[in-house]
Amino acid sequence: MFENADLSGAVLVGNLSGASLKNTKCSSARIEGFCQSVNIDGAKFEGADLTGISGENLTTCYFAAPPTYDAKTKFLDKFSPVESGWQPSSAPSQK
């Protein structure tokens, strides 16, 4: 559905169940709604607002390559990205 897309800053609201965000850049995006069984393989959620997705929905999402997030990514309090296998993004190198 959105594989390999750049959805940076986008607002996605509604039923995304069964969609694919594989390798999608969702930086600073706001995503809310029903999101069960979404493929988030390698997706990038740095700075994204995911507070509109229940933790229960997020735990049904699947991936082979972990999705990434950073300190600005917002989750509902009941969801732990670390416990769900998500990876914090690497800080950009400063030269």
C-alpha positions as a printed NumPy array, in Angstrom:
array([[ 0.   ,  0.   ,  0.   ],
       [ 2.632,  2.571,  1.063],
       [ 5.798,  0.482,  0.661],
       [ 8.991,  2.516,  0.186],
       [ 7.019,  5.783,  0.35 ],
       [ 8.067,  9.016,  2.016],
       [ 5.173,  9.947,  4.296],
       [ 7.188, 12.455,  6.325],
       [ 4.821, 14.945,  7.929],
       [ 1.73 , 13.147,  6.62 ],
       [-1.47 , 12.671,  8.603],
       [-2.946,  9.18 ,  8.237],
       [-6.298,  8.663,  9.926],
       [-8.617,  5.691,  9.591],
       [-8.463,  1.965,  9.106],
       [-4.956,  0.936,  8.03 ],
       [-5.371, -2.71 ,  9.049],
       [-3.5  , -5.05 ,  6.742],
       [-1.631, -2.174,  5.072],
       [ 2.075, -2.23 ,  4.364],
       [ 4.417,  0.513,  5.557],
       [ 7.463, -1.599,  4.675],
       [10.56 ,  0.614,  4.377],
       [ 8.369,  3.709,  4.603],
       [ 9.677,  6.966,  6.035],
       [ 7.051,  8.216,  8.511],
       [ 9.203, 10.893, 10.15 ],
       [ 7.089, 13.525, 11.919],
       [ 3.906, 11.861, 10.645],
       [ 0.733, 11.563, 12.713],
       [-0.952,  8.183, 12.442],
       [-4.172,  7.293, 14.196],
       [-6.911,  4.767, 13.85 ],
       [-7.319,  1.042, 13.554],
       [-3.914, -0.424, 12.666],
       [-3.925, -4.17 , 13.229],
       [-1.576, -6.487, 11.328],
       [ 0.276, -3.696,  9.541],
       [ 3.625, -4.591,  7.968],
       [ 6.085, -2.093,  9.485],
       [ 9.218, -3.9  ,  8.279],
       [12.073, -1.353,  8.304],
       [ 9.732,  1.645,  8.67 ],
       [11.163,  4.846, 10.155],
       [ 9.013,  6.585, 12.773],
       [11.439,  9.262, 14.008],
       [ 9.433, 12.142, 15.481],
       [ 6.117, 10.502, 14.589],
       [ 2.997, 10.875, 16.728],
       [ 1.55 ,  7.39 , 17.19 ],
       [-0.609,  8.258, 20.214],
       [-3.722,  7.708, 18.096],
       [-2.939,  3.988, 17.795],
       [-3.671,  1.711, 20.708],
       [-0.774, -0.284, 22.107],
       [-2.841, -3.395, 21.459],
       [-2.979, -2.511, 17.752],
       [ 0.751, -1.768, 17.615],
       [ 1.613, -5.161, 19.09 ],
       [-0.171, -6.867, 16.166],
       [ 2.066, -5.095, 13.642],
       [ 4.813, -7.277, 12.213],
       [ 8.287, -6.887, 10.782],
       [11.489, -8.752,  9.908],
       [13.735, -5.66 , 10.052],
       [12.826, -3.65 , 13.17 ],
       [11.134, -0.293, 12.694],
       [13.036,  2.666, 14.151],
       [12.009,  5.515, 16.437],
       [13.679,  8.285, 18.42 ],
       [13.17 , 10.328, 21.578],
       [10.632, 12.543, 19.775],
       [ 8.426,  9.623, 18.72 ],
       [ 5.204,  9.619, 20.746],
       [ 3.505,  6.404, 21.856],
       [ 0.639,  5.728, 24.227],
       [ 1.97 ,  5.001, 27.718],
       [ 0.941,  1.342, 27.548],
       [ 3.176,  0.559, 24.526],
       [ 6.875, -0.2  , 24.904],
       [ 8.739, -0.083, 21.585],
       [11.777, -1.76 , 23.183],
       [ 9.732, -4.709, 24.457],
       [ 8.091, -4.991, 21.029],
       [11.442, -5.236, 19.229],
       [11.608, -1.748, 17.765],
       [15.067, -0.165, 17.507],
       [16.06 ,  3.352, 18.519],
       [17.532,  5.196, 15.56 ],
       [21.202,  6.023, 15.53 ],
       [22.156,  9.603, 16.181],
       [23.461, 11.269, 13.044],
       [27.212, 11.536, 12.965],
       [28.609, 14.996, 13.615],
       [31.631, 15.953, 11.533]])
